[in-house]
Structures are given as structure tokens and as C-alpha cells.
Amino acid sequence: MPVLAITGGIATGKSSFVTALLAGLPATVFDADQTAHELLAGDSIVRDAVVSAFGPEVLDESGRPDRSRLRDRVFTDPAARKQIEAILHPLIRDRWVADAEKFRHRPEWLFVDIPLLYETGAQDLFERVAVVACSPQTQVTRMRDLRKMDDALIKKIIGAQLDLGSKVRLAHHVIWNDSTREALERQALLLAGFLRTLYG
């Protein structure tokens, strides 16, 4: 089967959309963010590279890289962000590329949830790309109210990503998540039906 990339911006609702899409089109999901978590938590080579780049102060009490400390560091320093991306992105890409090659020869779908799809230039490695988007006001409100981020950090994180308008223009499919959960689920079912019609 073809492989579908699902992307968007922070707090646009990608995870909720993936869950809704699975109800209409069963698939295996590769979650790039979750893979990053796993690498930071359990890969000793990644840990050593992070300590080498940022020092032991970014480790938590158990000696693992602390995501909140890293986030504060990399979103206040573009050079630091490039360092952590250079450590994690090649490892993450190797994993989903290997999965994609397997699933292209199987009758099952693979969804790759990859927030920085366009930022890493990976869009041409997928047959279809779906972007989950919302208004900037909704995005900021979710980050402030649900993720408890302050306005300065919100501005830096959004500024570090390709703007949503550009992602929308580049996508094959656009999911607008500015309304209710029911509206998101209806869009997911419509896309699932379209993909089944297109690819069987």
C-alpha cells in the first residue's frame, strides 16, 4: 500500500486526527515524536550525544535527557535546535523509511505521524500527505491552556516550524481542526473513504 504522511503544526490536533482516521482505515502508525521520546529515554548512544552537545545539566534525576530542559534550551537557541535535530532526525528517518519499504509491499496501510515533514524535506518520500491545521488563535490557545506554555515559548516554538499556510499549500489533503471533535471525525472518515476508493 502507499504510505500516508500526517503532519501539521504543534497543537493542531495531529494525534486526535490519527485516532479518528484509524476508525475508518485500519493501519499501523509510526509516531515520530514517540520515537524521539523512546530514543531520549532508552538509547545510550543518544544520551551520550545529548550530554556531549548540551552538558549533564539537561539530564533528569535518573540520568536521562529531560525533555522540558531540552525544549527550553533548543527553542531559545537556534544552534542548539540544529544540534538536537542532527542527533535525532537521522535515527528517526531510518526507522520510518525501513517501515515504509516493508508496507509498500503489503496490503496494509502505514501512517507516519511526522510533525517536521516539510522542515526535514521528507515529503517526496510519501505518496500522500495530509496536513492537520487550525487558526493561529486556536493553536496558541491550545498551547497556553492545554500544554501550560507561556507566550514567549509559544512564539519561539511556532516560529521554529514552517508556517501552517505553506504546509497547507503543499499538502494533498487538508484537515481543518478548528471546531468540534465530531467535525474532525467526519473529515477523517471522508479521507478514509477517498483513500480506499483511490487505492483499494
Secondary structure, DSSP 8 states (H G I E B T S, - for coil): --EEEEEE-TTS-HHHHHHHHHHHS-EEEEEHHHHHHHHHHH-HHHHHHHHHHH-GGGB-TTSSB-HHHHHHHHTT-HHHHHHHHHHHHHHHHHHHHHHHHHHTTSSSEEEEE-TTTTTTT-GGG-SEEEEEE--HHHHHHHHHHTS---HHHHHHHHHHS--HHHHHHH-SEEEE-SS-HHHHHHHHHHHHHHHHHHH-
